[in-house]
Amino acid sequence: EVQLQASGGGLVQAGGSLRLSCAASGFTFDDYAIGWFRQAPGKRREGVSCFDKIDGRIYYADSVKGRFTFSTDNAKNTVYLQMNSLKPEDTAVYYCAANVLGGSSEWFCTYGMDYWGKGTQVTVSS
């Protein structure tokens, strides 16, 4: 069974940092596209950062570019999202997701993925 467990959320002040982790089981990260998505109440889901190794490029949403960094530890089947310079508008539930490889990192962040984990809440106060 494909399982994704996100953790590391919390409450931080604007300008602070958090590192989210997503531990995967039931599949190997290296064989899948992986992404971070977020959703705030009343807003559309947003693809924050996605990676498909066929593409080879890490995609970042314009809203987080330069502030967030996507990385993986394939030996641990874990993906990370380092979030710096956090803003109140970053407040959302953050989800880790996965999909079989498709060839475009940006495409997955735009249209979504097949496998989703439970989200972790990130709240950024002013």
Protein Blocks (a to p, Z undefined) as FASTA:
>chain_A
ZZdddehiacddehiacddddddehiafklpccddddddehiacddfbdcdfknopacdd
fklgokaccdddfknopacdddehiafklgccddddddddehiaklmmmnopfbdcdddd
ddddZZ
